């Protein structure tokens, strides 16, 4: 089982008891405003998503980690790696790092801490040569995490379904400073 410990977080595979807290995060309009069309997700949507995330682990050898606070055992959200199929222009080898935390966990550095550990996992453990991150223009909090990861803007594009502008940032193994 793949787990990563940081000073304050445990990044791990999903457990059955993660469903309700992740559904609460996905039901928060403040959290979801930058995701797809901004719609919240219910318990069934969240269960399907977690199932997909676990399948990606089995198929790709990477996926989205549940992010747990070491101090309390609370589920804070997720971070991890996925293939951004919704943007075929990036090519079949693209792997994106992403994160989503409950709003009560914002502003405490958890997103950057989890993303940094995931980036190190991608480039050092999984042997990826390059990782991207896709953000919606205007999502300043995500852009801040992206900067902390040392990623640089590669291109701007448009979401193929929703039509809003996106930024694609990248970092490769030669640029990464562990």
SULVEN-V606101 format. One line per field, one symbol per residue. phi: phi as a letter, one per 40 degrees, with the letter a starting at -180 (. if undefined). psi: psi as a letter, one per 20 degrees, with the letter a starting at -180 (. if undefined). A space follows every 10 residues. Layout:
phi: ???
psi: ???
This chain:
phi: .cbbbbdbbb baccbdccdc ccccccccdc ccdbbfcgcc bcccdccccc ccccccdccb gaicccbbcc cbgccciaai baccdcbccc gcccbbcaaa bcccbcgbgc cccccccccc dccbccgcca bbbbbcdhcc cccccdcccg cbcbababcc bcgccbbbba abdcccbc
psi: ppqpprhiqp prrqqhjigg hhhggiiohg gihjpcjjqr qaggggghgh ggghhhghhi jrapqpopph hijqphbrqa qromhimiii riippqprqo qqhijqjjjh ghgghghggg gghggikqhq qrppqppimh ghhgggghij qqpgrqapph gijqqqpoqq qrhhipo.
